[in-house]
Amino acid sequence: RHTDHFLELGCEDNLCLGCDFDGIDKSPEGINGTADMYKLYDIFKKNFGSTAEKIFYDNAETFFKKIPVQ
């Protein structure tokens, strides 16, 4: 639902998904850690098409490329 909302707001080129599982009481069924992220990607790909690649990789890569190296 959160992803739908942010995409409705026009955040397709800004939305990124992290995989920090620290501090959560319960994870989604079948997602037990970073080794299961491909399952989440498959769900996003099914629901959001090519935007899944942006959310899982491209948007973060673009962001980090904009940060000047010191």
C-alpha distances in whole Angstrom, upper triangle without the diagonal:
4,5,5,6,9,10,11,13,15,14,14,18,17,13,15,14,16,17,19,19,21,21,18,19,17,16,14,16,18,17,20,21,21,23,20,18,19,17,14,15,16,13,12,15,15,11,12,16,18,15,15,18,17,14,16,20,21,19,21,24,24,24,26,29,29,30,34,35,38
4,5,5,6,9,10,11,13,11,12,15,14,10,12,11,14,15,17,17,19,19,17,19,17,16,14,17,19,18,20,20,20,23,20,17,19,18,14,15,17,14,12,16,16,13,13,16,18,15,14,17,16,13,15,18,19,17,18,21,22,21,23,26,26,26,30,32,34
4,5,5,6,8,10,11,9,9,12,11,8,10,10,13,15,17,18,20,21,19,21,19,17,15,18,19,17,20,20,19,21,19,16,17,16,12,13,15,12,9,12,13,10,9,13,14,11,10,13,12,9,12,15,16,14,15,19,19,18,21,23,24,25,29,30,33
4,6,5,6,9,10,10,10,14,13,11,13,13,16,18,20,21,24,24,22,23,21,19,17,20,21,20,23,23,22,24,22,19,19,18,15,15,16,13,11,13,13,9,9,13,14,11,12,15,14,12,15,18,18,16,18,22,21,21,24,26,26,28,31,33,36
4,5,5,6,9,9,11,14,13,11,14,14,17,20,21,22,24,24,22,24,22,21,19,22,24,22,25,25,24,27,24,21,22,21,18,18,19,16,14,17,17,13,12,16,17,14,15,18,16,14,17,19,19,17,19,22,22,21,24,26,26,27,31,33,36
4,5,5,7,6,8,10,9,7,11,12,15,18,19,21,23,23,22,24,23,21,20,23,24,22,25,24,23,26,24,20,21,21,17,17,19,17,14,16,17,14,12,15,16,12,13,16,13,11,14,17,16,14,16,19,18,17,21,23,22,23,27,29,32
4,5,5,5,5,9,9,8,11,13,16,19,21,23,26,26,24,27,25,23,21,24,25,23,26,25,24,26,24,20,21,21,17,16,18,16,12,14,15,12,9,12,13,9,11,14,12,10,14,16,15,13,16,19,18,18,21,22,22,24,28,30,33
4,5,7,9,12,12,11,15,16,20,23,24,26,28,28,26,28,27,25,23,26,27,26,29,28,27,29,27,24,24,24,20,19,21,18,15,17,17,14,12,15,16,13,15,17,15,14,18,20,19,17,19,22,21,21,24,26,25,27,31,33,36
4,6,8,11,11,11,14,16,20,23,24,26,28,28,26,29,28,26,25,28,29,27,30,29,28,30,28,25,26,25,22,21,23,21,18,19,20,17,15,17,18,14,16,18,16,15,18,20,19,16,18,21,20,19,23,24,23,25,28,31,33
4,6,8,9,9,13,16,19,22,24,27,29,29,28,30,29,27,26,29,30,28,30,29,27,30,28,24,25,25,22,20,22,20,17,18,19,16,13,16,15,12,14,16,13,13,17,18,16,13,16,19,17,17,20,21,20,23,26,29,32
4,5,5,6,10,12,16,19,21,23,25,26,25,28,27,25,24,27,27,25,28,26,24,27,25,22,22,23,19,18,20,19,15,17,19,16,13,15,14,11,13,14,11,10,14,15,13,10,13,16,14,13,17,18,18,20,23,26,29
4,6,6,9,12,15,19,21,23,26,27,26,28,27,24,23,26,26,24,27,25,23,25,23,20,20,21,17,16,18,17,13,14,16,14,10,12,11,7,9,11,7,8,11,12,11,9,12,14,13,13,17,18,17,20,23,26,29
4,6,9,12,15,19,21,24,26,27,27,30,29,26,25,28,28,25,28,26,23,25,24,20,21,22,19,17,19,19,15,16,18,17,13,14,12,9,11,11,7,8,11,11,8,6,9,11,9,10,13,14,14,16,20,22,25
4,6,10,13,16,18,21,23,24,24,27,26,24,24,27,27,24,26,24,22,24,23,20,21,22,19,17,20,19,16,17,20,18,15,16,14,11,12,12,8,8,11,11,9,6,8,11,9,8,12,13,13,15,18,21,24
4,7,10,13,16,18,20,21,21,24,23,20,20,23,23,20,23,21,19,21,20,17,18,19,15,14,17,16,13,15,17,15,12,14,13,10,10,11,8,6,9,10,10,7,8,12,11,10,13,16,15,17,21,23,25
4,7,10,12,15,18,19,19,22,21,18,18,21,21,18,20,17,15,18,17,14,15,16,13,12,16,15,12,14,17,16,13,15,14,10,9,10,7,4,6,7,8,6,6,10,10,10,12,14,15,16,20,21,24
4,7,9,12,15,16,15,19,17,15,15,18,17,14,16,14,12,15,14,10,12,14,10,10,14,13,11,13,16,15,13,15,15,12,10,10,9,6,6,8,11,9,8,12,13,13,14,17,18,18,22,23,25
4,6,9,11,14,13,17,16,14,14,17,17,14,14,12,10,13,13,10,13,14,11,12,15,15,14,16,19,18,17,19,18,15,13,13,12,9,8,10,13,11,9,12,15,13,14,17,18,18,21,22,24
4,6,9,12,11,15,14,11,12,15,14,11,11,8,6,10,10,8,11,13,10,12,15,15,14,17,19,19,19,20,20,18,15,15,15,12,10,12,15,15,12,15,18,17,17,20,21,21,24,24,26
4,6,8,9,12,13,11,13,16,16,12,12,9,8,12,13,11,15,16,14,15,19,18,18,20,23,22,22,24,23,21,18,18,18,15,13,15,18,17,15,17,20,18,18,21,23,21,25,24,26
4,6,6,9,9,8,11,14,14,10,9,7,8,12,12,11,15,15,14,16,19,18,18,21,23,23,23,25,25,23,20,21,21,17,16,18,21,20,18,21,23,22,21,25,26,25,28,28,29
4,6,9,10,10,14,16,17,13,12,10,11,15,15,15,19,19,17,20,23,22,22,25,27,26,26,28,28,26,23,24,24,20,19,21,24,23,20,23,25,23,23,26,27,26,29,28,29
4,7,9,10,14,17,18,15,13,13,14,18,18,17,21,21,19,22,24,23,23,27,28,27,27,30,30,28,25,26,26,22,21,23,26,25,22,25,27,25,25,29,29,28,31,31,31
4,6,7,10,13,15,12,11,11,14,17,16,16,19,19,17,20,22,21,21,24,25,24,25,28,28,26,23,25,25,21,20,23,26,24,22,26,28,26,26,30,30,29,32,33,34
4,7,10,12,15,13,12,13,16,18,17,18,21,20,18,22,23,22,22,26,27,26,27,30,31,28,26,27,28,24,23,26,29,28,26,29,31,29,30,33,34,33,36,36,37
4,7,9,11,10,9,11,14,16,15,15,18,17,15,19,20,19,20,23,23,23,24,27,28,26,23,25,26,22,21,24,28,27,25,28,31,29,30,33,34,33,37,37,38
4,6,8,6,7,8,11,13,11,12,15,13,12,15,17,15,16,20,20,20,21,23,25,23,20,22,23,19,18,21,24,24,23,26,28,27,27,31,32,31,35,35,37
4,6,5,8,10,12,13,10,11,13,11,9,13,14,12,14,17,17,16,18,21,23,21,18,20,21,18,17,21,24,23,23,26,28,27,28,31,32,32,36,36,38
4,6,8,11,13,14,11,12,14,10,10,14,14,13,15,18,17,17,20,22,24,23,20,22,24,21,19,23,26,26,26,28,31,30,31,34,35,35,39,39,41
4,6,9,11,11,8,10,11,8,9,13,13,12,15,17,17,18,20,21,23,23,19,21,23,20,18,22,25,25,25,27,30,30,30,33,35,35,38,38,40
4,6,8,8,5,7,9,7,8,11,12,12,14,16,17,17,19,21,22,21,17,19,21,18,16,19,22,23,21,24,27,26,26,29,31,31,34,34,36
4,7,8,6,9,12,10,11,14,15,15,17,19,20,21,23,24,25,24,20,21,23,20,18,20,24,24,23,25,28,27,27,30,32,32,35,34,36
4,5,6,7,10,11,11,13,15,16,17,19,21,21,22,23,24,22,19,19,21,18,15,18,21,22,20,22,25,24,24,27,29,28,31,31,32
4,5,5,8,10,10,11,14,15,15,17,19,20,21,21,21,20,17,17,18,16,13,14,18,19,17,18,22,21,21,24,26,25,28,28,30
4,6,7,9,10,12,13,15,16,17,19,21,21,22,22,21,18,18,20,18,14,16,20,21,19,20,24,24,23,26,28,28,31,30,32
4,5,6,7,9,10,12,13,15,16,18,19,19,20,19,16,16,19,16,13,16,19,21,19,21,24,24,24,27,29,29,32,32,34
4,5,5,6,9,10,11,12,14,15,16,16,17,16,12,13,15,13,10,12,16,17,16,17,21,21,21,23,26,26,29,29,31
4,5,5,6,9,10,10,12,14,15,15,15,15,11,12,15,13,10,12,16,17,17,18,21,22,22,24,27,27,30,30,33
4,5,5,6,9,10,11,13,14,15,16,16,12,14,16,14,12,15,18,20,19,21,24,24,25,27,29,30,33,33,36
4,5,5,6,9,10,11,12,13,14,13,10,12,14,11,10,13,16,17,17,19,21,22,23,25,27,28,31,32,34
4,5,5,6,8,10,10,10,11,11,7,8,11,9,7,10,13,15,15,17,19,20,21,23,25,26,29,30,33
4,5,5,6,9,10,10,11,12,9,10,13,12,11,14,16,18,18,20,22,23,24,26,28,30,33,33,36
4,5,5,6,8,10,12,12,9,12,14,12,12,15,17,18,19,21,23,24,25,27,29,30,34,35,38
4,5,5,6,7,9,8,5,9,11,9,9,12,14,15,16,18,20,20,22,24,26,27,31,32,35
4,6,5,5,7,7,5,8,10,10,10,13,14,15,17,18,20,21,23,24,26,28,31,32,36
4,6,6,9,10,9,11,14,13,13,16,17,19,21,22,23,25,27,28,30,31,35,36,39
4,6,9,9,8,12,13,12,13,16,17,18,20,22,23,24,26,28,29,31,34,36,39
4,6,6,6,9,10,10,11,14,14,15,17,19,19,21,23,24,25,28,31,33,36
4,5,6,8,10,11,12,14,14,15,18,19,19,21,23,24,26,28,31,33,36
4,5,6,7,9,10,11,11,12,15,16,16,18,21,21,22,25,28,30,33
4,5,5,6,9,10,9,10,13,14,14,16,18,19,20,23,26,28,31
4,5,5,6,8,9,10,12,14,15,16,18,19,21,23,26,28,31
4,5,5,6,6,8,10,11,12,14,16,17,19,21,24,25,28
4,6,5,4,5,8,9,9,11,13,14,16,18,21,23,26
4,6,7,6,8,10,11,12,14,16,17,19,22,23,27
4,7,8,8,10,12,13,14,16,17,19,22,23,26
4,6,6,6,9,10,11,12,15,16,19,20,23
4,6,5,6,9,10,11,13,15,18,19,23
4,5,5,6,9,10,11,13,17,18,21
4,5,5,6,9,10,11,15,16,19
4,5,5,6,9,10,13,14,18
4,6,5,7,9,12,14,17
4,5,5,7,11,13,16
4,5,5,9,10,13
4,6,8,9,13
4,6,9,12
4,6,9
4,6
4
